[in-house]
Amino acid sequence: MSHIPPLDPNVAARKGFRESEERLKRFWNAVDVAGGEGGWSVTLDGRTPKTPAGAKLTLPTEAAARLVADEWAAQGEFIDPGTMPATRLASTAIDRVGRVREAVAGEIAAFAGTDLVCYLAEHPTSLAVEQAREWTPWRDWAALELGVVLEPAEGIIHRAQDPAAIARVRELALRLDDFALTGLAMAAPLLGSAVLAFALQRGVLAGEAAFELSRLDEAFQERQWGVDAEAAERTAARRAEAVLLERWFRALEI
């Protein structure tokens, strides 16, 4: 997405979570969380680390702070930012999303305009039947629970959706706080769907279930032609992101 950093930017953490290209050694022993003004902060040997922009790593709930703290606690001799997706989500929410909320919400809404669950295959018929069976309930859910009515189409030719539906998605996104909005902004491109992203954010879909719904075509092709090792590795990484996002959203509710 253009207004927010990717889920795994090249960001490292040393005495304040500053950006660095160096391989950095772990500099703390004890990891905990502490409640205070503004929320719950991660603590490293009693001190709160900083985001890349220099803000305190403070989250709105204890559960969310512990999710981030667990990543810091799990680091070995050297810090590996690639194993800290919740930390990066928190840093993105704190440093960036609050400043560009309108733009981020607009980008999420744009996914509704080309939502995955609206585009059914023309051929093969068996895939189209599977997509209709699996995706129609989620378009119905979006209409009933979100007030977002999206029309399906066959094939890859773009079908414009009602501007009112797009505006409604944007409105719902802007109702979220910066932390939930950040998660939603990561979920929509991962799943190719604003509908599935909202279902994940609201706890109606689990992360793995949402991910599997987003890759019906890919799974169909795998059944036909098999899976190579590199593709399987990429799929596993994306599935892990979806599961992490589920944990992120649930932690923000506690």
Backbone as CSV, one residue per row, in Angstrom:
resi,resn,N_x,N_y,N_z,CA_x,CA_y,CA_z,C_x,C_y,C_z
1,MET,0.851,-1.187,0.000,0.000,0.000,0.000,0.887,1.237,0.000
2,SER,0.447,2.272,-0.595,1.332,3.405,-0.849,1.547,4.304,0.358
3,HIS,0.610,4.344,1.303,0.721,5.301,2.396,1.229,4.687,3.694
4,ILE,1.434,3.390,3.713,1.915,2.746,4.925,3.057,1.817,4.572
5,PRO,3.977,1.581,5.511,5.096,0.706,5.222,4.625,-0.722,5.021
6,PRO,5.420,-1.572,4.322,5.060,-2.973,4.193,5.101,-3.662,5.548
7,LEU,4.527,-4.865,5.606,4.444,-5.569,6.871,5.826,-5.908,7.425
8,ASP,6.815,-6.088,6.547,8.145,-6.446,7.035,9.213,-5.513,6.468
9,PRO,9.220,-4.240,6.876,10.268,-3.336,6.424,11.598,-3.700,7.062
10,ASN,12.681,-3.171,6.505,14.012,-3.449,7.032,14.280,-2.529,8.214
11,VAL,13.634,-2.876,9.333,13.753,-2.059,10.536,14.332,-2.926,11.644
12,ALA,15.319,-2.409,12.349,15.910,-3.142,13.462,15.708,-2.371,14.748
13,ALA,16.092,-2.990,15.864,15.812,-2.365,17.147,17.078,-2.316,17.991
14,ARG,17.468,-1.096,18.387,18.589,-0.954,19.315,18.406,0.347,20.077
15,LYS,18.227,0.234,21.395,18.106,1.387,22.282,17.154,2.430,21.705
16,GLY,15.945,2.009,21.428,14.987,2.960,20.906,14.433,2.590,19.548
17,PHE,14.656,1.341,19.105,14.084,0.858,17.856,14.387,1.797,16.698
18,ARG,15.673,2.082,16.506,16.106,2.920,15.392,16.367,2.046,14.161
19,GLU,16.198,2.636,12.980,16.491,1.906,11.761,18.006,1.717,11.647
20,SER,18.399,0.558,11.160,19.807,0.272,10.997,19.980,-0.859,10.002
21,GLU,21.069,-0.833,9.264,21.380,-1.915,8.349,22.309,-2.917,9.015
22,GLU,22.753,-2.648,10.217,23.649,-3.546,10.915,22.876,-4.738,11.461
23,ARG,23.586,-5.822,11.723,23.020,-6.947,12.445,23.228,-6.651,13.919
24,LEU,22.153,-6.482,14.640,22.236,-5.964,15.997,22.069,-7.058,17.033
25,LYS,22.851,-6.950,18.071,22.791,-7.937,19.133,21.706,-7.567,20.139
26,ARG,21.139,-8.567,20.744,20.162,-8.357,21.808,20.850,-7.599,22.939
27,PHE,20.175,-6.558,23.449,20.794,-5.706,24.463,20.015,-5.713,25.771
28,TRP,19.065,-6.597,25.944,18.232,-6.632,27.149,18.142,-8.059,27.663
29,ASN,17.718,-8.173,28.906,17.483,-9.477,29.521,15.999,-9.716,29.770
30,ALA,15.384,-8.843,30.577,13.992,-9.031,30.978,13.038,-8.260,30.080
31,VAL,11.944,-8.918,29.689,10.893,-8.289,28.883,9.583,-8.355,29.658
32,ASP,8.864,-7.240,29.693,7.580,-7.210,30.396,6.715,-6.134,29.759
33,VAL,5.534,-5.920,30.324,4.673,-4.805,29.913,4.276,-4.037,31.157
34,ALA,3.996,-2.771,30.987,3.612,-1.922,32.113,2.485,-0.997,31.691
35,GLY,1.442,-0.939,32.515,0.340,-0.035,32.252,0.672,1.369,32.701
36,GLY,0.105,2.333,32.028,0.347,3.728,32.389,-0.527,4.636,31.575
37,GLU,-0.219,5.907,31.617,-0.984,6.878,30.852,-0.840,6.610,29.354
38,GLY,-1.935,6.458,28.673,-1.893,6.227,27.236,-1.942,4.781,26.820
39,GLY,-1.898,3.850,27.791,-2.011,2.442,27.424,-0.982,1.571,28.101
40,TRP,-0.583,0.515,27.408,0.358,-0.477,27.934,1.635,-0.453,27.107
41,SER,2.761,-0.332,27.792,4.046,-0.237,27.109,4.845,-1.508,27.278
42,VAL,5.589,-1.865,26.245,6.585,-2.931,26.345,7.764,-2.382,27.129
43,THR,8.360,-3.199,27.977,9.550,-2.766,28.704,10.679,-3.777,28.507
44,LEU,11.860,-3.267,28.289,13.080,-4.061,28.174,13.995,-3.635,29.307
45,ASP,14.166,-4.528,30.270,14.925,-4.182,31.479,14.374,-2.903,32.116
46,GLY,13.056,-2.792,32.074,12.387,-1.670,32.718,12.266,-0.420,31.878
47,ARG,12.838,-0.411,30.688,12.773,0.773,29.828,11.943,0.468,28.593
48,THR,11.204,1.460,28.120,10.326,1.276,26.968,11.078,1.548,25.676
49,PRO,11.105,0.575,24.743,11.751,0.828,23.452,10.940,1.818,22.640
50,LYS,11.555,2.340,21.620,10.922,3.351,20.779,10.625,2.788,19.390
51,THR,9.686,3.413,18.717,9.404,3.110,17.319,10.482,3.744,16.447
52,PRO,10.526,3.439,15.147,11.518,4.082,14.280,11.454,5.599,14.308
53,ALA,10.264,6.176,14.551,10.128,7.635,14.597,10.393,8.204,15.981
54,GLY,10.727,7.345,16.924,11.099,7.825,18.248,9.982,7.898,19.264
55,ALA,8.803,7.357,18.951,7.701,7.343,19.917,7.800,6.106,20.804
56,LYS,7.212,6.174,21.983,7.217,5.020,22.872,6.365,3.891,22.291
57,LEU,6.819,2.665,22.484,6.104,1.503,21.979,4.987,1.164,22.965
58,THR,3.893,1.906,22.853,2.760,1.799,23.758,1.522,1.408,22.970
59,LEU,0.785,0.428,23.479,-0.379,-0.110,22.796,-1.624,0.069,23.647
60,PRO,-2.812,-0.044,23.055,-4.028,0.278,23.800,-4.486,-0.770,24.792
61,THR,-4.043,-2.026,24.656,-4.469,-3.074,25.585,-3.270,-3.852,26.096
62,GLU,-3.451,-4.476,27.252,-2.375,-5.304,27.803,-2.082,-6.486,26.885
63,ALA,-3.138,-7.108,26.337,-2.945,-8.268,25.471,-2.132,-7.910,24.234
64,ALA,-2.406,-6.753,23.641,-1.644,-6.329,22.463,-0.188,-6.057,22.835
65,ALA,0.026,-5.427,23.976,1.399,-5.162,24.421,2.148,-6.464,24.668
66,ARG,1.466,-7.448,25.232,2.131,-8.738,25.482,2.418,-9.482,24.183
67,LEU,1.555,-9.323,23.194,1.821,-9.921,21.892,3.124,-9.377,21.318
68,VAL,3.322,-8.072,21.442,4.557,-7.449,20.975,5.727,-7.852,21.871
69,ALA,5.521,-7.827,23.175,6.597,-8.172,24.117,7.099,-9.592,23.889
70,ASP,6.206,-10.501,23.562,6.617,-11.886,23.313,7.604,-11.977,22.156
71,GLU,7.469,-11.091,21.162,8.412,-11.098,20.048,9.793,-10.654,20.499
72,TRP,9.830,-9.654,21.361,11.120,-9.199,21.887,11.754,-10.279,22.769
73,ALA,10.935,-10.940,23.558,11.446,-11.985,24.447,11.988,-13.166,23.653
74,ALA,11.424,-13.419,22.474,11.817,-14.579,21.678,13.095,-14.351,20.870
75,GLN,13.620,-13.132,20.846,14.838,-12.864,20.082,16.027,-13.591,20.685
76,GLY,16.908,-14.057,19.818,18.103,-14.743,20.269,19.255,-13.781,20.473
77,GLU,20.444,-14.213,20.132,21.615,-13.359,20.323,21.536,-12.118,19.448
78,PHE,20.992,-12.273,18.239,20.847,-11.148,17.319,19.363,-10.876,17.060
79,ILE,19.051,-9.621,16.822,17.677,-9.205,16.576,17.320,-9.482,15.120
80,ASP,16.191,-10.137,14.921,15.712,-10.441,13.584,14.353,-9.771,13.382
81,PRO,14.304,-8.590,12.748,13.041,-7.878,12.560,12.002,-8.684,11.791
82,GLY,12.453,-9.634,10.973,11.526,-10.449,10.215,10.672,-11.359,11.073
83,THR,11.065,-11.544,12.333,10.289,-12.378,13.252,9.459,-11.532,14.209
84,MET,9.270,-10.256,13.874,8.569,-9.341,14.779,7.428,-8.613,14.075
85,PRO,6.486,-9.341,13.473,5.409,-8.677,12.722,4.480,-7.848,13.596
86,ALA,4.202,-8.270,14.816,3.320,-7.477,15.687,4.000,-6.170,16.089
87,THR,5.305,-6.229,16.306,6.061,-5.014,16.614,5.994,-4.036,15.456
88,ARG,6.093,-4.557,14.246,6.037,-3.687,13.076,4.641,-3.112,12.876
89,LEU,3.612,-3.905,13.147,2.253,-3.382,13.079,2.075,-2.240,14.077
90,ALA,2.554,-2.450,15.298,2.421,-1.412,16.326,3.168,-0.151,15.925
91,SER,4.375,-0.306,15.425,5.170,0.852,15.023,4.518,1.603,13.866
92,THR,3.952,0.861,12.929,3.263,1.486,11.810,2.057,2.279,12.291
93,ALA,1.293,1.689,13.210,0.116,2.376,13.751,0.510,3.662,14.467
94,ILE,1.571,3.593,15.239,1.993,4.738,16.049,2.634,5.827,15.188
95,ASP,3.511,5.420,14.280,4.307,6.395,13.531,3.602,6.964,12.304
96,ARG,2.782,6.152,11.635,2.340,6.531,10.305,0.836,6.662,10.139
97,VAL,0.104,5.640,10.552,-1.312,5.565,10.179,-2.124,6.715,10.755
98,GLY,-1.803,7.131,11.981,-2.546,8.244,12.564,-2.454,9.524,11.757
99,ARG,-1.398,9.658,10.958,-1.198,10.874,10.169,-1.890,10.810,8.799
100,VAL,-2.227,9.608,8.362,-2.780,9.454,7.004,-4.032,8.567,7.027
101,ARG,-4.843,8.724,8.040,-6.005,7.864,8.200,-6.937,7.908,6.984
102,GLU,-7.191,9.102,6.473,-8.101,9.233,5.336,-7.575,8.469,4.125
103,ALA,-6.299,8.602,3.860,-5.704,7.917,2.713,-5.722,6.409,2.897
104,VAL,-5.400,5.948,4.092,-5.406,4.510,4.358,-6.810,3.940,4.204
105,ALA,-7.811,4.631,4.763,-9.189,4.178,4.627,-9.608,4.146,3.161
106,GLY,-9.138,5.115,2.385,-9.448,5.133,0.964,-8.861,3.955,0.223
107,GLU,-7.670,3.558,0.607,-7.035,2.416,-0.033,-7.757,1.113,0.317
108,ILE,-8.217,0.998,1.560,-9.004,-0.177,1.945,-10.306,-0.212,1.145
109,ALA,-10.954,0.934,1.037,-12.204,1.017,0.281,-11.995,0.632,-1.174
110,ALA,-10.825,0.950,-1.721,-10.554,0.612,-3.119,-10.587,-0.893,-3.347
111,PHE,-10.218,-1.666,-2.328,-10.279,-3.119,-2.470,-11.710,-3.595,-2.633
112,ALA,-12.667,-2.889,-2.031,-14.072,-3.254,-2.221,-14.498,-3.069,-3.665
113,GLY,-13.863,-2.135,-4.355,-14.201,-1.890,-5.746,-13.779,-3.006,-6.677
114,THR,-12.795,-3.787,-6.250,-12.318,-4.929,-7.043,-12.232,-6.165,-6.155
115,ASP,-13.184,-6.312,-5.262,-13.086,-7.327,-4.216,-13.028,-8.737,-4.787
116,LEU,-12.106,-9.519,-4.269,-11.903,-10.890,-4.715,-13.194,-11.692,-4.728
117,VAL,-14.018,-11.531,-3.698,-15.201,-12.384,-3.566,-16.289,-12.038,-4.583
118,CYS,-16.051,-11.034,-5.407,-17.019,-10.647,-6.435,-16.674,-11.200,-7.812
119,TYR,-15.486,-11.794,-7.981,-15.041,-12.200,-9.312,-14.972,-13.720,-9.419
120,LEU,-16.004,-14.282,-10.023,-16.112,-15.728,-10.193,-15.499,-16.140,-11.526
121,ALA,-14.870,-17.290,-11.515,-14.263,-17.799,-12.741,-15.335,-18.151,-13.763
122,GLU,-15.036,-17.932,-15.041,-15.912,-18.409,-16.109,-15.665,-19.885,-16.371
123,HIS,-14.383,-20.251,-16.378,-13.973,-21.641,-16.584,-12.766,-21.891,-15.681
124,PRO,-12.559,-23.082,-15.175,-13.454,-24.228,-15.322,-14.710,-24.096,-14.457
125,THR,-15.737,-24.798,-14.841,-17.016,-24.698,-14.146,-16.911,-25.129,-12.699
126,SER,-16.119,-26.148,-12.439,-16.001,-26.644,-11.063,-15.429,-25.590,-10.131
127,LEU,-14.483,-24.786,-10.620,-13.927,-23.711,-9.800,-14.979,-22.632,-9.570
128,ALA,-15.736,-22.282,-10.616,-16.787,-21.280,-10.471,-17.831,-21.716,-9.452
129,VAL,-18.167,-23.001,-9.473,-19.136,-23.529,-8.505,-18.582,-23.423,-7.088
130,GLU,-17.311,-23.763,-6.923,-16.682,-23.671,-5.601,-16.635,-22.228,-5.123
131,GLN,-16.264,-21.310,-5.989,-16.214,-19.897,-5.606,-17.586,-19.371,-5.218
132,ALA,-18.599,-19.727,-5.994,-19.954,-19.278,-5.673,-20.389,-19.830,-4.318
133,ARG,-20.081,-21.084,-4.065,-20.468,-21.700,-2.800,-19.757,-21.065,-1.611
134,GLU,-18.479,-20.768,-1.759,-17.678,-20.272,-0.636,-17.762,-18.759,-0.460
135,TRP,-17.924,-18.013,-1.543,-17.861,-16.550,-1.455,-19.224,-15.871,-1.318
136,THR,-20.272,-16.492,-1.867,-21.594,-15.859,-1.787,-22.013,-15.567,-0.353
137,PRO,-21.795,-16.492,0.603,-22.181,-16.174,1.993,-21.479,-14.940,2.549
138,TRP,-20.272,-14.648,2.055,-19.538,-13.498,2.585,-19.977,-12.195,1.933
139,ARG,-20.413,-12.253,0.692,-21.047,-11.060,0.108,-22.368,-10.783,0.826
140,ASP,-23.111,-11.858,1.138,-24.368,-11.702,1.874,-24.107,-11.137,3.272
141,TRP,-23.055,-11.627,3.909,-22.688,-11.132,5.245,-22.336,-9.653,5.185
142,ALA,-21.584,-9.266,4.171,-21.200,-7.856,4.036,-22.428,-6.976,3.864
143,ALA,-23.397,-7.443,3.088,-24.609,-6.663,2.878,-25.407,-6.536,4.169
144,LEU,-25.526,-7.640,4.917,-26.351,-7.658,6.116,-25.681,-6.979,7.301
145,GLU,-24.412,-7.292,7.536,-23.723,-6.833,8.743,-22.953,-5.528,8.560
146,LEU,-22.474,-5.289,7.362,-21.689,-4.075,7.117,-22.480,-3.007,6.376
147,GLY,-23.561,-3.405,5.760,-24.282,-2.458,4.909,-23.546,-2.182,3.622
148,VAL,-22.732,-3.149,3.179,-21.934,-3.020,1.961,-22.464,-4.030,0.944
149,VAL,-23.148,-3.549,-0.071,-23.734,-4.415,-1.094,-22.830,-4.408,-2.320
150,LEU,-22.236,-5.573,-2.600,-21.341,-5.720,-3.745,-21.929,-6.736,-4.708
151,GLU,-21.816,-6.450,-6.002,-22.387,-7.311,-7.025,-21.308,-8.212,-7.621
152,PRO,-21.630,-9.500,-7.820,-20.650,-10.417,-8.409,-20.568,-10.272,-9.917
153,ALA,-19.492,-10.794,-10.482,-19.296,-10.792,-11.930,-18.566,-12.067,-12.311
154,GLU,-18.667,-12.447,-13.564,-17.936,-13.606,-14.067,-16.769,-13.134,-14.907
155,GLY,-15.654,-13.808,-14.753,-14.473,-13.445,-15.520,-13.686,-12.339,-14.860
156,ILE,-12.698,-11.807,-15.591,-11.771,-10.836,-15.014,-12.086,-9.404,-15.435
157,ILE,-13.113,-9.207,-16.259,-13.452,-7.847,-16.683,-14.023,-7.082,-15.500
158,HIS,-13.499,-5.892,-15.270,-13.892,-5.102,-14.109,-15.364,-4.742,-14.159
159,ARG,-16.024,-4.892,-12.996,-17.404,-4.444,-12.851,-17.432,-3.373,-11.773
160,ALA,-17.853,-2.193,-12.154,-17.894,-1.097,-11.183,-18.949,-1.381,-10.119
161,GLN,-18.580,-1.120,-8.861,-19.508,-1.290,-7.759,-20.188,0.045,-7.437
162,ASP,-21.287,-0.050,-6.728,-22.030,1.134,-6.309,-21.116,2.037,-5.481
163,PRO,-20.946,3.301,-5.841,-20.107,4.200,-5.031,-20.529,4.259,-3.575
164,ALA,-21.814,4.035,-3.295,-22.277,4.040,-1.908,-21.649,2.910,-1.121
165,ALA,-21.427,1.768,-1.759,-20.792,0.641,-1.087,-19.333,0.959,-0.769
166,ILE,-18.647,1.582,-1.707,-17.246,1.963,-1.499,-17.152,2.992,-0.370
167,ALA,-18.050,3.956,-0.381,-18.057,4.982,0.661,-18.340,4.373,2.029
168,ARG,-19.208,3.368,2.060,-19.522,2.707,3.324,-18.295,1.987,3.888
169,VAL,-17.525,1.320,3.043,-16.299,0.655,3.494,-15.341,1.679,4.084
170,ARG,-15.191,2.787,3.413,-14.302,3.842,3.906,-14.777,4.356,5.264
171,GLU,-16.077,4.558,5.392,-16.640,5.034,6.658,-16.372,4.049,7.789
172,LEU,-16.576,2.762,7.529,-16.340,1.735,8.554,-14.864,1.671,8.944
173,ALA,-13.991,1.824,7.967,-12.552,1.805,8.263,-12.170,2.969,9.174
174,LEU,-12.727,4.139,8.906,-12.381,5.321,9.692,-12.923,5.254,11.117
175,ARG,-13.869,4.385,11.381,-14.373,4.221,12.740,-13.377,3.494,13.648
176,LEU,-12.440,2.795,13.041,-11.475,2.010,13.815,-10.382,2.912,14.378
177,ASP,-9.778,2.485,15.488,-8.628,3.223,15.990,-7.415,2.926,15.115
178,ASP,-6.317,3.621,15.363,-5.151,3.495,14.484,-4.609,2.071,14.432
179,PHE,-4.690,1.345,15.536,-4.123,0.001,15.604,-4.960,-0.989,14.803
180,ALA,-6.287,-0.928,14.962,-7.157,-1.811,14.187,-7.135,-1.424,12.713
181,LEU,-7.068,-0.128,12.424,-7.010,0.334,11.037,-5.739,-0.163,10.363
182,THR,-4.642,-0.170,11.086,-3.394,-0.693,10.536,-3.539,-2.166,10.190
183,GLY,-4.125,-2.941,11.087,-4.338,-4.356,10.794,-5.231,-4.561,9.588
184,LEU,-6.294,-3.770,9.500,-7.206,-3.887,8.361,-6.491,-3.529,7.065
185,ALA,-5.636,-2.515,7.119,-4.885,-2.097,5.938,-3.895,-3.158,5.488
186,MET,-3.413,-3.983,6.411,-2.542,-5.090,6.048,-3.354,-6.279,5.549
187,ALA,-4.532,-6.485,6.122,-5.346,-7.647,5.769,-5.943,-7.537,4.377
188,ALA,-6.392,-6.351,3.990,-7.064,-6.200,2.696,-6.181,-6.617,1.517
189,PRO,-4.943,-6.132,1.412,-4.107,-6.583,0.292,-3.669,-8.035,0.422
190,LEU,-3.467,-8.501,1.659,-3.083,-9.895,1.842,-4.161,-10.822,1.316
191,LEU,-5.427,-10.479,1.576,-6.557,-11.321,1.189,-7.162,-10.922,-0.153
192,GLY,-6.802,-9.736,-0.648,-7.389,-9.250,-1.887,-8.846,-8.880,-1.741
193,SER,-9.246,-8.587,-0.512,-10.678,-8.424,-0.253,-10.922,-7.564,0.967
194,ALA,-11.693,-6.499,0.793,-12.124,-5.719,1.950,-13.137,-6.494,2.772
195,VAL,-13.973,-7.293,2.114,-14.984,-8.084,2.826,-14.325,-9.080,3.772
196,LEU,-13.376,-9.860,3.269,-12.697,-10.845,4.113,-11.871,-10.161,5.197
197,ALA,-11.297,-9.003,4.874,-10.514,-8.271,5.870,-11.396,-7.832,7.032
198,PHE,-12.584,-7.306,6.741,-13.499,-6.912,7.810,-13.988,-8.127,8.596
199,ALA,-14.239,-9.230,7.923,-14.674,-10.437,8.626,-13.592,-10.915,9.590
200,LEU,-12.344,-10.804,9.173,-11.227,-11.159,10.046,-11.121,-10.184,11.207
201,GLN,-11.212,-8.896,10.911,-11.098,-7.874,11.953,-12.195,-8.019,13.002
202,ARG,-13.385,-8.390,12.571,-14.523,-8.492,13.489,-14.625,-9.843,14.180
203,GLY,-13.737,-10.752,13.851,-13.726,-12.043,14.520,-14.714,-13.040,13.970
204,VAL,-15.301,-12.746,12.815,-16.248,-13.668,12.190,-15.505,-14.769,11.444
205,LEU,-14.320,-14.467,10.962,-13.453,-15.430,10.295,-12.130,-15.538,11.040
206,ALA,-11.625,-16.751,11.185,-10.283,-16.956,11.707,-9.273,-16.618,10.611
207,GLY,-8.044,-16.359,11.011,-7.027,-15.970,10.048,-6.798,-17.011,8.975
208,GLU,-6.655,-18.266,9.369,-6.386,-19.313,8.386,-7.580,-19.507,7.460
209,ALA,-8.792,-19.455,8.002,-9.990,-19.616,7.173,-10.102,-18.486,6.161
210,ALA,-9.835,-17.252,6.593,-9.878,-16.115,5.683,-8.848,-16.284,4.575
211,PHE,-7.668,-16.743,4.946,-6.615,-16.922,3.948,-7.001,-17.983,2.931
212,GLU,-7.555,-19.096,3.395,-7.939,-20.150,2.465,-9.049,-19.684,1.523
213,LEU,-9.970,-18.869,2.020,-11.005,-18.314,1.143,-10.405,-17.407,0.077
214,SER,-9.305,-16.767,0.409,-8.688,-15.822,-0.527,-7.889,-16.504,-1.630
215,ARG,-7.659,-17.804,-1.496,-6.798,-18.487,-2.465,-7.480,-19.708,-3.085
216,LEU,-8.785,-19.614,-3.294,-9.498,-20.734,-3.903,-8.951,-21.063,-5.285
217,ASP,-8.676,-20.027,-6.079,-8.141,-20.255,-7.424,-6.760,-20.898,-7.353
218,GLU,-5.926,-20.382,-6.458,-4.572,-20.926,-6.302,-4.622,-22.378,-5.853
219,ALA,-5.504,-22.679,-4.890,-5.626,-24.050,-4.401,-6.140,-24.982,-5.496
220,PHE,-7.039,-24.474,-6.324,-7.550,-25.263,-7.443,-6.413,-25.625,-8.394
221,GLN,-5.583,-24.640,-8.714,-4.458,-24.898,-9.605,-3.481,-25.898,-8.989
222,GLU,-3.285,-25.808,-7.700,-2.390,-26.750,-7.023,-2.920,-28.173,-7.118
223,ARG,-4.233,-28.316,-7.010,-4.813,-29.660,-7.120,-4.645,-30.230,-8.526
224,GLN,-4.622,-29.315,-9.501,-4.471,-29.768,-10.881,-3.025,-30.068,-11.250
225,TRP,-2.110,-29.220,-10.780,-0.740,-29.275,-11.287,0.314,-29.546,-10.218
226,GLY,-0.095,-29.597,-8.956,0.869,-29.825,-7.895,1.449,-28.524,-7.352
227,VAL,2.311,-28.641,-6.354,2.885,-27.482,-5.680,4.402,-27.624,-5.642
228,ASP,5.112,-26.564,-6.033,6.571,-26.620,-5.890,6.970,-26.049,-4.533
229,ALA,8.201,-26.293,-4.143,8.653,-25.946,-2.800,8.627,-24.443,-2.552
230,GLU,9.034,-23.645,-3.544,9.060,-22.193,-3.361,7.648,-21.637,-3.189
231,ALA,6.711,-22.131,-3.979,5.332,-21.675,-3.853,4.760,-22.061,-2.496
232,ALA,5.082,-23.250,-2.044,4.588,-23.694,-0.736,5.140,-22.827,0.382
233,GLU,6.393,-22.416,0.240,7.003,-21.557,1.257,6.345,-20.185,1.279
234,ARG,6.065,-19.621,0.098,5.395,-18.327,0.035,3.986,-18.414,0.629
235,THR,3.293,-19.496,0.314,1.942,-19.670,0.844,1.968,-19.783,2.357
236,ALA,2.917,-20.519,2.883,3.021,-20.674,4.336,3.301,-19.339,5.012
237,ALA,4.134,-18.521,4.397,4.449,-17.205,4.970,3.221,-16.309,4.970
238,ARG,2.455,-16.322,3.888,1.245,-15.506,3.821,0.187,-16.009,4.794
239,ARG,0.083,-17.322,4.931,-0.872,-17.882,5.891,-0.493,-17.454,7.308
240,ALA,0.789,-17.454,7.612,1.243,-17.022,8.936,0.900,-15.565,9.191
241,GLU,0.968,-14.717,8.161,0.582,-13.315,8.314,-0.901,-13.203,8.677
242,ALA,-1.728,-14.021,8.019,-3.164,-13.989,8.310,-3.444,-14.430,9.743
243,VAL,-2.743,-15.443,10.200,-2.925,-15.915,11.573,-2.465,-14.848,12.561
244,LEU,-1.349,-14.191,12.255,-0.863,-13.111,13.120,-1.873,-11.970,13.185
245,LEU,-2.481,-11.632,12.054,-3.475,-10.565,12.044,-4.687,-10.943,12.894
246,GLU,-5.078,-12.209,12.855,-6.164,-12.640,13.737,-5.779,-12.404,15.201
247,ARG,-4.586,-12.790,15.595,-4.132,-12.583,16.969,-4.076,-11.090,17.309
248,TRP,-3.651,-10.274,16.358,-3.565,-8.828,16.539,-4.940,-8.232,16.828
249,PHE,-5.910,-8.569,15.994,-7.257,-8.021,16.180,-7.867,-8.477,17.504
250,ARG,-7.678,-9.747,17.854,-8.270,-10.231,19.104,-7.579,-9.597,20.311
251,ALA,-6.287,-9.378,20.226,-5.561,-8.761,21.337,-6.021,-7.325,21.555
252,LEU,-6.418,-6.649,20.499,-6.886,-5.262,20.631,-8.244,-5.185,21.307
253,GLU,-8.945,-6.290,21.395,-10.284,-6.307,21.991,-10.261,-6.588,23.484
254,ILE,-9.134,-7.090,23.984,-9.069,-7.544,25.382,-8.678,-6.388,26.308
